[in-house]
Amino acid sequence: MVIAIIAAMDKNGVIGKDGVLPWCILEEMEFFTDSTMGHIVLMGRKTYESLKIKPLPGRISIVVSSDTSYKVAEGVLLFNDLEQAEAMAEEIAQAAGMAVFVIGGRELFEEYLPKADLLYLTQIEASFEGDTKFPVYNPEEWAVIVSERRSSSVGIDFSTSISVRKRP
Ligand SMILES: NC(=O)c1ccc[n+]([C@@H]2O[C@H](COP(=O)([O-])OP(=O)(O)OC[C@H]3O[C@@H](n4cnc5c(N)ncnc54)[C@H](OP(=O)(O)O)[C@@H]3O)[C@@H](O)[C@H]2O)c1
C-alpha cells in the first residue's frame, strides 16, 4: 500500500486557524483535488469537521475519532482506532489499486510522517495567522521528484512538490 501525505503550509509552516484553512486559494484546492481524486483519504476528526462537503466526492473518506458516539455523514467510514482505520484503508487500497492520502490535520501528519512513502507539499508564498503548524520534519529524508511554481487568481504564488522517501 502506498501512503502519501498531502499538506499545504504557509511560509512559517502554518496549516490551520480556528479549525479551518487560513486561506482560500482555488488553485491550491485544485491541486489537492487532482492529487487525491479516486483514492482513499484518511483524516482526523477535526479535519473532517472542517470539510465543506462530506464525504469528499470521488474519494473514499476514512475518519478517526476516539469518540465512540461520533456521527459521520453517510458514506464516510469512521474508526475509533487508527490501526483499524489503516487496516481498512489497506484492504480497500489493495483491492481497488488505490493510494492512501493522509490529508491531515497536524495529529495525523505527525503520526504518518515517519512512515509515509510520498509527500505532496504545497508551499504558499505568504504568511498567515494560524494556530496549527505542520510538524517539524527532515527534508533530507525526502527526494523531490516533481516541483512546480504556480500562481493564483488571488495573487498569491505557491509551489507544489511531490517527494519520495529516500530509502537506505
Ligand atoms: N493546510 C493543510 O494541508 C491542512 C490539512 C488538514 C487540516 N488542516 C487544518 O488543521 C487543523 C486540524 O488539525 P488538528 O491536528 O488540530 O486535528 P486533526 O488531526 O484533523 O484531528 C485530530 C482528531 O483526530 C482524532 N484522532 C487523532 N489521532 C487519533 C487516533 N490515533 N485514534 C483515534 N482518533 C484520533 C481525535 O479526534 P477526537 O478528539 O474526536 O477523539 C483528534 O482530536 C484545522 O485547522 C484544519 O483546517 C490543514
The ligand as a MOL file (V3000), in Angstrom:
LIG
                    3D

  0  0  0     0  0            999 V3000
M  V30 BEGIN CTAB
M  V30 COUNTS 48 52 0 0 0
M  V30 BEGIN ATOM
M  V30 1 N -3.1790 23.0430 5.3720 0
M  V30 2 C -3.4250 21.7380 5.3360 0
M  V30 3 O -2.8830 20.9990 4.4990 0
M  V30 4 C -4.3960 21.1440 6.3110 0
M  V30 5 C -4.8500 19.8310 6.1280 0
M  V30 6 C -5.7450 19.3020 7.0640 0
M  V30 7 C -6.1520 20.0610 8.1410 0
M  V30 8 N -5.6780 21.3240 8.2800 0 CHG=1
M  V30 9 C -6.0450 22.1250 9.4370 0
M  V30 10 O -5.5040 21.5110 10.6150 0
M  V30 11 C -6.3800 21.7730 11.7220 0
M  V30 12 C -6.7970 20.4500 12.3520 0
M  V30 13 O -5.6420 19.7130 12.7230 0
M  V30 14 P -5.5320 19.0190 14.1590 0
M  V30 15 O -4.1770 18.4170 14.2970 0
M  V30 16 O -5.9880 20.0140 15.1830 0 CHG=-1
M  V30 17 O -6.6680 17.9090 14.1160 0
M  V30 18 P -6.8500 16.5570 13.2340 0
M  V30 19 O -5.5660 15.8200 13.1260 0
M  V30 20 O -7.5890 16.8960 11.9970 0
M  V30 21 O -7.8710 15.7620 14.1550 0
M  V30 22 C -7.4780 15.4020 15.4450 0
M  V30 23 C -8.5260 14.4480 15.9970 0
M  V30 24 O -8.4670 13.2110 15.2830 0
M  V30 25 C -8.7410 12.1550 16.1660 0
M  V30 26 N -7.5590 11.3000 16.2670 0
M  V30 27 C -6.2720 11.6050 16.0260 0
M  V30 28 N -5.4740 10.5440 16.2310 0
M  V30 29 C -6.2930 9.5340 16.6090 0
M  V30 30 C -6.0780 8.1770 16.9720 0
M  V30 31 N -4.8390 7.6260 16.9930 0
M  V30 32 N -7.1450 7.4260 17.3130 0
M  V30 33 C -8.4020 7.9530 17.3080 0
M  V30 34 N -8.6690 9.2350 16.9820 0
M  V30 35 C -7.6250 10.0070 16.6410 0
M  V30 36 C -9.0880 12.7800 17.5140 0
M  V30 37 O -10.4790 13.0350 17.4660 0
M  V30 38 P -11.3840 13.0770 18.8150 0
M  V30 39 O -10.9980 14.3410 19.5280 0
M  V30 40 O -12.7910 13.1040 18.2950 0
M  V30 41 O -11.0400 11.8500 19.5880 0
M  V30 42 C -8.3150 14.0870 17.4620 0
M  V30 43 O -8.8100 15.0900 18.3320 0
M  V30 44 C -7.5530 22.5610 11.1560 0
M  V30 45 O -7.3100 23.9530 11.2980 0
M  V30 46 C -7.5300 22.1910 9.6830 0
M  V30 47 O -8.1480 23.1670 8.8690 0
M  V30 48 C -4.8150 21.8750 7.3860 0
M  V30 END ATOM
M  V30 BEGIN BOND
M  V30 1 1 1 2
M  V30 2 2 2 3
M  V30 3 1 2 4
M  V30 4 1 4 5
M  V30 5 2 4 48
M  V30 6 2 5 6
M  V30 7 1 6 7
M  V30 8 2 7 8
M  V30 9 1 8 9
M  V30 10 1 8 48
M  V30 11 1 9 10
M  V30 12 1 9 46
M  V30 13 1 10 11
M  V30 14 1 11 12
M  V30 15 1 11 44
M  V30 16 1 12 13
M  V30 17 1 13 14
M  V30 18 2 14 15
M  V30 19 1 14 16
M  V30 20 1 14 17
M  V30 21 1 17 18
M  V30 22 2 18 19
M  V30 23 1 18 20
M  V30 24 1 18 21
M  V30 25 1 21 22
M  V30 26 1 22 23
M  V30 27 1 23 24
M  V30 28 1 23 42
M  V30 29 1 24 25
M  V30 30 1 25 26
M  V30 31 1 25 36
M  V30 32 1 26 27
M  V30 33 1 26 35
M  V30 34 2 27 28
M  V30 35 1 28 29
M  V30 36 1 29 30
M  V30 37 2 29 35
M  V30 38 1 30 31
M  V30 39 2 30 32
M  V30 40 1 32 33
M  V30 41 2 33 34
M  V30 42 1 34 35
M  V30 43 1 36 37
M  V30 44 1 36 42
M  V30 45 1 37 38
M  V30 46 2 38 39
M  V30 47 1 38 40
M  V30 48 1 38 41
M  V30 49 1 42 43
M  V30 50 1 44 45
M  V30 51 1 44 46
M  V30 52 1 46 47
M  V30 END BOND
M  V30 END CTAB
M  END
